[in-house]
Amino acid sequence: MEVRRSARRSRTVSAYREGDRTIVLIPARMSHAEEQRWVTQMLEKLAAQESRRVLGDDALAARARELSAAYLGSRARPAQVRWVTNQNSRWGSCTPSERTIRLSHRLQGMPEYVVDYVLLHELAHLLVPDHGPSFWALLEAYPRTERARGYLEGVVSAARLPHIPGARHAGGPQEPGPAGSCG
C-alpha cells in the first residue's frame, strides 16, 4: 500500500488499485492521524467495491458456460473452473486433458471484461491447446480482446515501475508483482 501526498489536492481523498498495490491519494497538509483514518476508510471502500465484483467458483463456472455459448458455440465444456492463489506468473491456465481451468486470484477486482477475456482465452484452450492461428481465430468474436489484453499489459508494466521518490509505503517496501501472461 502506498500513500501519495499532493499539494494540489486540497480536500479530496481517493484510492485505486495499481496492479497488486493500493494507492491512496491525500492532501499534503493532512495530519498523520487523519491519514490513518482515511487510509482505513478507503481500503474498506475498495474492498466493498471489489467484493461486489468478485465471482465465487460456482458463479465463475456459470460465467464460463455463458461465454462458451456466446463465443464458442458451447463447444468448450470445462469440468471445473476455479480461482487459485498459487498462480502468480500467469493470469490463467488450462489442462485440456482434465478439462480444468484455473484463474489467478490477481484477476479478482479487475473489470469484468478482463476476467471474461482470460476465461474465454482458457476456454479456447479446451478446443485448441496451442497459441496458433486457429486458437486466435476463436477469440476474434470477443469484442474486447484487444482492450483486455491492453489492460493486462498495463498491469504488468505498472508492476515493473520503480519506487516513486517521496511516496510513503505503509507496511514497508512493496515488491513489484511478477509479469503475468495468459496460459
C-alpha positions as CSV (number, residue, x, y, z in Angstrom):
1,M,0.0,0.0,0.0
2,E,1.3,3.4,-0.9
3,V,0.2,6.9,0.3
4,R,0.8,9.7,-2.1
5,R,0.6,13.3,-0.8
6,S,-0.2,16.1,-3.2
7,A,0.0,19.9,-2.7
8,R,-2.6,20.3,-5.4
9,R,-5.1,18.1,-3.6
10,S,-6.9,20.3,-1.1
11,R,-9.7,18.2,0.4
12,T,-10.4,15.1,-1.5
13,V,-9.1,11.6,-0.8
14,S,-9.1,8.8,-3.4
15,A,-7.8,5.3,-3.7
16,Y,-7.3,2.8,-6.5
17,R,-5.5,-0.4,-7.4
18,E,-2.4,-0.4,-9.4
19,G,-1.6,-4.0,-10.1
20,D,-1.2,-5.7,-6.8
21,R,-0.7,-2.4,-4.9
22,T,-3.2,0.1,-3.5
23,I,-2.6,3.8,-4.0
24,V,-4.2,6.3,-1.6
25,L,-4.1,10.0,-2.7
26,I,-4.3,12.6,0.1
27,P,-3.8,16.3,0.6
28,A,-0.2,17.2,1.6
29,R,-1.4,19.1,4.6
30,M,-3.3,16.2,6.1
31,S,-2.1,15.1,9.6
32,H,-0.8,11.6,10.3
33,A,-3.9,10.8,12.3
34,E,-6.2,11.9,9.5
35,E,-4.2,10.0,7.0
36,Q,-4.6,6.8,9.0
37,R,-8.3,7.3,9.4
38,W,-8.7,8.0,5.6
39,V,-6.5,5.1,4.6
40,T,-8.6,2.7,6.7
41,Q,-11.8,4.1,5.3
42,M,-10.6,4.0,1.6
43,L,-9.3,0.4,2.0
44,E,-12.7,-0.6,3.3
45,K,-14.4,1.2,0.5
46,L,-12.2,-0.5,-2.2
47,A,-12.7,-3.9,-0.6
48,A,-16.5,-3.5,-0.6
49,Q,-16.4,-2.4,-4.3
50,E,-14.3,-5.4,-5.2
51,S,-16.4,-7.9,-3.2
52,R,-19.3,-6.9,-5.3
53,R,-17.3,-7.7,-8.4
54,V,-15.7,-11.0,-7.4
55,L,-17.4,-14.1,-8.6
56,G,-17.3,-17.3,-6.5
57,D,-16.2,-20.5,-8.1
58,D,-19.8,-21.6,-8.9
59,A,-20.5,-18.2,-10.5
60,L,-17.2,-18.4,-12.4
61,A,-18.2,-21.8,-13.8
62,A,-21.6,-20.4,-14.8
63,R,-19.9,-17.4,-16.5
64,A,-17.6,-19.9,-18.4
65,R,-20.8,-21.7,-19.7
66,E,-22.2,-18.3,-20.8
67,L,-19.0,-17.3,-22.6
68,S,-18.7,-20.7,-24.2
69,A,-22.3,-20.4,-25.5
70,A,-21.8,-16.8,-26.7
71,Y,-18.5,-17.1,-28.4
72,L,-17.5,-20.8,-28.9
73,G,-20.9,-22.4,-29.8
74,S,-21.0,-24.1,-26.4
75,R,-18.1,-26.4,-27.6
76,A,-15.8,-25.6,-24.6
77,R,-17.2,-27.5,-21.6
78,P,-14.8,-27.4,-18.6
79,A,-15.2,-29.9,-15.9
80,Q,-14.0,-27.4,-13.3
81,V,-13.4,-23.6,-13.2
82,R,-11.9,-22.1,-10.1
83,W,-9.8,-19.3,-8.6
84,V,-6.3,-20.2,-7.4
85,T,-3.9,-18.3,-5.2
86,N,-0.7,-20.2,-6.3
87,Q,-0.6,-18.8,-9.8
88,N,1.5,-15.6,-9.8
89,S,3.2,-15.7,-13.2
90,R,0.1,-16.3,-15.3
91,W,-3.4,-14.9,-15.4
92,G,-5.0,-18.3,-16.1
93,S,-4.2,-21.8,-17.0
94,C,-5.9,-24.8,-18.5
95,T,-5.4,-28.5,-18.5
96,P,-7.2,-29.7,-21.7
97,S,-6.9,-33.4,-20.8
98,E,-8.7,-32.9,-17.5
99,R,-10.9,-30.0,-18.8
100,T,-9.9,-27.8,-15.9
101,I,-9.4,-24.1,-15.9
102,R,-7.8,-22.1,-13.1
103,L,-7.8,-18.3,-12.9
104,S,-5.3,-16.3,-10.8
105,H,-6.8,-14.6,-7.8
106,R,-4.9,-11.4,-9.1
107,L,-7.8,-11.0,-11.6
108,Q,-10.3,-10.6,-8.8
109,G,-11.5,-7.0,-8.7
110,M,-10.4,-6.3,-12.3
111,P,-13.0,-5.2,-14.8
112,E,-15.5,-7.9,-15.8
113,Y,-14.4,-7.7,-19.5
114,V,-10.8,-8.5,-18.4
115,V,-11.9,-11.6,-16.4
116,D,-14.1,-12.6,-19.3
117,Y,-11.3,-12.4,-21.7
118,V,-8.9,-14.5,-19.6
119,L,-11.7,-17.0,-19.0
120,L,-12.5,-17.1,-22.7
121,H,-8.8,-17.5,-23.5
122,E,-8.7,-20.6,-21.3
123,L,-11.9,-21.9,-22.7
124,A,-10.4,-21.7,-26.2
125,H,-7.5,-23.8,-24.9
126,L,-10.0,-26.7,-24.3
127,L,-10.6,-26.7,-28.1
128,V,-7.1,-25.7,-29.3
129,P,-4.2,-26.3,-26.8
130,D,-1.6,-24.1,-28.5
131,H,-1.5,-20.4,-29.5
132,G,-1.6,-21.0,-33.2
133,P,-3.8,-19.2,-35.8
134,S,-6.8,-21.4,-35.1
135,F,-6.6,-20.6,-31.4
136,W,-6.6,-16.8,-32.1
137,A,-9.4,-17.2,-34.6
138,L,-11.6,-18.5,-31.8
139,L,-11.0,-15.3,-29.8
140,E,-11.8,-12.9,-32.7
141,A,-15.5,-12.9,-31.9
142,Y,-14.9,-11.4,-28.4
143,P,-15.2,-7.6,-29.0
144,R,-13.0,-6.6,-26.1
145,T,-10.0,-8.9,-26.7
146,E,-7.6,-6.1,-27.6
147,R,-8.8,-3.8,-24.8
148,A,-8.5,-6.6,-22.2
149,R,-5.0,-7.5,-23.4
150,G,-4.0,-3.9,-23.2
151,Y,-5.4,-3.6,-19.6
152,L,-3.4,-6.7,-18.6
153,E,-0.2,-5.4,-20.3
154,G,-0.7,-2.1,-18.3
155,V,-1.0,-4.0,-15.0
156,V,2.2,-5.9,-15.8
157,S,4.0,-2.7,-16.8
158,A,2.8,-0.8,-13.7
159,A,4.2,-3.7,-11.5
160,R,7.6,-3.1,-13.1
161,L,7.7,0.6,-12.3
162,P,10.4,1.7,-9.9
163,H,9.7,3.2,-6.5
164,I,8.4,6.7,-6.7
165,P,10.6,9.1,-4.7
166,G,8.8,10.8,-1.9
167,A,6.0,8.3,-1.7
168,R,5.3,6.6,1.6
169,H,4.7,2.9,1.8
170,A,2.6,1.6,4.7
171,G,3.9,-1.7,5.9
172,G,7.3,-1.4,4.3
173,P,8.5,-1.5,0.7
174,Q,6.5,-3.3,-1.9
175,E,7.9,-5.7,-4.4
176,P,6.5,-5.4,-7.9
177,G,4.4,-8.4,-8.9
178,P,5.6,-10.9,-11.4
179,A,5.0,-10.4,-15.0
180,G,1.7,-12.0,-15.9
181,S,0.9,-14.0,-19.0
182,C,-2.1,-15.9,-20.3
183,G,-1.8,-19.6,-20.2
